């Protein structure tokens, strides 16, 4: 079969995964067949997303920037040619809303959660492959969207992070492993949260980890922790979470005084 030129490649939006492409063998060690390469290319296509960032406009407005993404139901790359702003939103209080690109090149903001990943880390709405997951936003007790910045695969909250609901541990004094949930401020698509850890307990260290880590922890090795925070110290860290959005903390002994341990959520890393 003759070599194929770049200019002869079809538009990616017309591919459905059944195509076969001729490949020029580059050397003796090239082992991939055309079918294997086509399958690999389709796997990449299924996960494709570019742009489509979420932007906080106001407490009642959200913008999705222009971009493109693969949508499984139509087996096509769907384009959003211009940014879309959703204004004057009337949302439920203290709720997660999830944003999707639809097969009709529209934007949905709904409470329907994203499904498990269908390819790589790419997700759709649960039981609806016509909606490609873009990200999630959280509302406060008045139904207003919390301020955030979306950069890459990270969300940075821009609020008073030392207040509820972002303060997930307040004056903690547990000397055995205790579970702290971040699920109220970290979506189901995130397994890493950006946390500020504070240890204001006198005479002891603060340890943290997860239910599935390999650190020993208390009671036999209380200083053996994923993160160990000394007395009167703080640390801003990317902290792994268990699948339910939780982490664990403990103090390495009974404090002689002080204000205890605190954990504030500053953002998270998520997958889409």
Residue pairs with C-beta under 8 A, 6 or more apart in sequence:
1 22
2 22
3 22
3 24
4 21
4 22
9 21
10 19
12 45
12 48
12 77
13 76
13 77
13 79
14 76
15 42
15 45
15 75
16 75
16 76
17 38
17 39
17 42
17 45
17 75
19 38
20 34
20 35
20 38
21 34
21 37
21 38
21 41
22 34
23 32
23 33
23 34
23 37
32 40
43 119
43 120
45 70
45 77
46 70
46 72
46 118
46 119
46 120
46 122
47 70
47 119
47 120
47 121
47 122
48 68
48 69
48 70
48 77
49 67
49 68
49 69
49 70
49 122
49 132
49 134
49 272
50 67
50 68
50 69
51 65
51 66
51 67
51 68
51 80
52 64
52 65
52 66
52 67
52 68
52 69
52 80
52 101
52 134
53 64
53 65
53 67
53 135
53 150
54 62
54 63
54 64
54 99
54 134
54 135
54 137
54 148
54 150
55 62
55 63
55 64
55 65
55 83
55 150
56 62
56 137
56 145
56 146
56 147
56 148
56 149
56 158
57 63
57 85
57 87
58 145
59 144
59 145
59 147
60 87
60 88
60 89
60 90
60 91
60 144
60 145
61 85
61 86
61 87
61 88
61 89
61 145
62 85
62 86
62 89
62 99
62 109
62 137
62 145
63 83
63 84
63 85
63 86
64 80
64 83
64 84
64 86
64 99
64 101
64 107
64 134
65 83
66 79
66 80
66 81
66 82
66 83
67 79
67 80
68 77
68 78
68 79
68 80
69 77
69 78
69 101
69 132
69 134
70 76
70 77
70 78
70 122
70 132
71 77
71 78
71 101
71 102
71 103
71 124
71 129
71 130
71 131
71 132
72 118
72 124
72 129
72 130
72 132
73 103
73 128
73 129
73 130
74 103
74 130
76 103
78 101
78 102
78 103
78 105
78 132
79 105
80 101
80 105
80 107
81 105
84 107
86 107
86 109
89 109
89 145
90 143
91 97
91 139
91 143
91 144
91 145
92 111
92 139
92 143
93 139
93 140
93 141
93 142
93 143
94 139
94 140
94 141
94 165
94 184
95 111
95 138
95 139
95 143
96 111
96 113
96 136
96 137
96 138
96 187
97 109
97 110
97 111
97 136
97 137
97 138
97 139
98 109
98 110
98 111
98 112
98 113
98 114
98 125
98 133
98 135
98 136
98 187
99 107
99 108
99 109
99 133
99 134
99 135
99 136
99 137
100 107
100 108
100 109
100 110
100 124
100 125
100 131
100 132
100 133
100 134
101 107
101 131
101 132
101 134
102 108
102 130
102 131
102 132
103 130
103 131
104 130
108 125
108 131
109 137
110 125
112 125
112 126
112 128
113 125
113 126
113 188
114 123
114 124
114 125
114 126
114 133
114 136
114 188
114 189
115 123
115 124
115 125
115 126
115 127
116 123
117 123
117 271
118 124
118 129
121 271
121 272
122 132
122 133
122 272
123 132
123 133
123 189
123 271
123 272
124 130
124 131
124 132
124 133
125 131
125 133
133 189
133 272
134 272
135 150
135 155
135 270
135 272
136 187
136 189
136 270
137 145
137 146
137 148
138 145
138 146
138 185
138 187
139 145
139 146
140 146
140 165
146 157
146 159
147 157
147 158
147 159
148 155
148 156
148 157
148 158
148 267
149 155
149 156
149 158
153 269
153 270
153 271
153 272
154 194
154 267
154 268
154 269
154 270
155 267
155 268
155 269
155 270
156 194
156 266
156 267
157 166
157 185
157 265
157 266
157 267
159 166
160 166
161 167
161 196
161 264
161 265
161 266
162 196
162 262
162 264
165 184
165 185
166 185
166 264
166 265
166 266
167 262
167 263
167 264
167 265
168 180
168 181
168 182
168 184
168 185
168 263
168 264
168 265
169 180
169 249
169 261
169 262
169 263
170 260
170 262
171 259
171 260
171 261
171 262
172 178
172 180
172 249
172 251
172 260
172 261
172 262
172 263
173 201
173 251
173 255
173 260
173 261
174 249
174 250
174 251
175 218
175 222
175 250
175 251
175 252
175 253
175 254
176 218
176 219
176 250
177 209
177 217
177 218
177 248
177 249
177 250
178 248
178 249
178 250
179 211
179 246
179 247
179 248
180 246
180 247
180 248
180 249
180 263
181 244
181 245
181 246
182 193
182 195
182 241
182 245
182 246
182 247
182 265
182 268
183 244
183 245
183 246
185 265
186 193
186 241
186 245
186 265
186 268
187 268
187 270
188 245
189 270
189 271
189 272
190 241
190 245
190 268
190 269
190 270
190 271
191 240
191 241
191 243
191 269
191 271
192 238
192 239
192 240
192 241
192 268
192 269
193 238
193 239
193 241
193 247
193 265
193 267
193 268
193 269
194 236
194 237
194 238
194 239
194 265
194 266
194 267
194 268
194 269
195 236
195 237
195 238
195 239
195 247
195 263
195 264
195 265
195 266
196 234
196 235
196 236
196 262
196 263
196 264
196 266
197 206
197 208
197 227
197 229
197 234
197 235
197 236
197 237
197 239
197 261
197 262
197 263
198 229
198 233
198 234
198 261
198 262
198 263
198 264
199 205
199 206
199 229
199 230
199 231
199 232
199 233
199 234
199 251
199 261
200 232
200 258
200 259
200 260
200 261
200 262
201 231
201 251
201 255
201 257
201 258
201 259
201 260
201 261
202 231
202 255
202 256
202 257
202 258
203 231
203 253
203 255
203 256
203 257
203 258
204 231
204 251
204 252
204 253
204 254
204 255
205 222
205 223
205 228
205 229
205 230
205 231
205 251
205 252
206 228
206 229
206 249
206 250
206 251
206 252
206 261
207 215
207 217
207 218
207 222
207 223
207 224
207 225
207 226
207 227
207 228
207 229
207 249
207 250
207 251
207 252
208 225
208 226
208 227
208 229
208 239
208 247
208 248
208 249
208 263
209 215
209 217
209 225
209 226
209 227
209 247
209 248
210 226
210 240
210 241
210 242
210 246
210 247
210 248
211 242
211 246
211 248
212 242
213 226
213 240
215 224
215 225
215 226
216 224
217 224
217 225
217 248
217 250
218 250
218 252
222 250
222 251
222 252
222 253
223 252
225 250
226 239
226 240
227 235
227 237
227 239
229 235
229 261
231 258
236 266
238 269
239 247
240 247
241 247
247 263
249 261
249 263
251 260
251 261
